[in-house]
Amino acid sequence: MDAPTMKACSIPSFKATELVIKRSTAPVNRHDTCAFGTVFTNHMLTIKWDACEGWLSPLIQPFHNLPLHPACSSLHYGVQLFEGLKAYRGADNRLRLFRPMLNMERMLVSARRACLPIFEASELLECIRKLVEVDQDCVPCSDTASLYIRPTLISTEPSLAVQKPGRALLFVIMSLVSSYFNAATKDISLWADPKYTRAWEGGTGDCKMGGNYGSTLCAQYEAAENGCQQVLWLYGEDHQITEVGTMNIFVHWINEDGEEELATPPLNGIILPGVTRRSILELTRQWGEFKVTERSLNMAQLQGALKQGRVKQLFGSGTACMICPVAEIFYLGEHLRIPRQEKSSQLSARIFKQLTDIQYGRTPSDWTFLV
Ligand SMILES: *Cc1c(COP(=O)(O)O)cnc(C)c1O
């Protein structure tokens, strides 16, 4: 490819200073209870890109349906990706995002993997900050409610050829998360069937691309038919423990060497690098109270530890529920019960408190980003 011409006709990033805002005249959308991801705020952000002109000016406008060419390759070949982060309203009535630059950077990793255009992470963050500001009245004043922000990047290439897109659309929509959903922290049961694989080495399991999720519905449905809430994703002949549903997984136990340890699988390409995962690792390493390890874990090791009474807790982590303790696992006809500890000695409860204290601004932290 001819580098100088490429340079002449491509713009590296959109600029938040060029943002245009068209305000909605609809009444502010506020709901106290609603199912996750079903009620949206009044505005959305859209930014168009094409290979020749590069990024156009960002636009905040009333929430609307997208006009899409029916051949566009996001619909046919899954050339798309997304992100997920939240805004929280603190007791001081200010809205905060939690480590949003990590989401922006992860979005760029996914964009490169999907052959979609990249941009300046800080420019998108500033556009999102503006969007949250425009719709801030949609977020109730509650220490359990939050706003779920969904940045999305899709190919709008109107062609059935399997090729690198020449047109794309970045958009951001925001959904109200009721306090009910946030407060629901009931321990979950897991369905572990090695016939299903969520991600594999050399694949895209470490990127937030839609295809990774649509293809798990079948397993999720089977888990539900067997009375379980989530799938425990196993990998390889030794049934390595990788993730739970759309969450990272942590084991708090006394390890094979008799040491207290908090362990989670390493980022080896099949694990989604969660912001919550990273925050839990950083937080517990700061405590310095026990070993915190990124290591592979398999079902035989977990079964052995359960038999010997070495398992303290097992939990999933992610932006949606923050921390989700596991009560039991159904695996190859076996019913593995995870011991339930007193609430006061649960590691998950302690981490949940420290993280939510930061998110809701009760503990000052450079992990929060004021809107
Ligand atoms: C999004 C996601 C997570 C959690 O990531 P967070 O940044 O903590 O929300 C974990 N696993 C999968 C498969 C995910 O898609």
PDBQT file of the ligand as one rigid body, heavy atoms in Angstrom, charges set to zero:
ROOT
HETATM    1  C1  LIG A 401     -16.787  -7.947  29.979  1.00  0.00    +0.000 C 
HETATM    2  C2  LIG A 401     -16.359  -9.304  30.395  1.00  0.00    +0.000 A 
HETATM    3  C3  LIG A 401     -15.768  -9.562  31.641  1.00  0.00    +0.000 A 
HETATM    4  C4  LIG A 401     -15.658  -8.520  32.728  1.00  0.00    +0.000 C 
HETATM    5  O1  LIG A 401     -14.941  -7.396  32.379  1.00  0.00    +0.000 OA
HETATM    6  P1  LIG A 401     -15.109  -6.054  33.240  1.00  0.00    +0.000 P 
HETATM    7  O2  LIG A 401     -14.231  -5.075  32.548  1.00  0.00    +0.000 OA
HETATM    8  O3  LIG A 401     -14.673  -6.374  34.614  1.00  0.00    +0.000 OA
HETATM    9  O4  LIG A 401     -16.566  -5.697  33.188  1.00  0.00    +0.000 OA
HETATM   10  C5  LIG A 401     -15.315 -10.835  31.905  1.00  0.00    +0.000 A 
HETATM   11  N1  LIG A 401     -15.456 -11.828  31.003  1.00  0.00    +0.000 NA
HETATM   12  C6  LIG A 401     -16.036 -11.630  29.807  1.00  0.00    +0.000 A 
HETATM   13  C7  LIG A 401     -16.147 -12.765  28.859  1.00  0.00    +0.000 C 
HETATM   14  C8  LIG A 401     -16.509 -10.362  29.470  1.00  0.00    +0.000 A 
HETATM   15  O5  LIG A 401     -17.092 -10.162  28.292  1.00  0.00    +0.000 OA
ENDROOT
TORSDOF 0
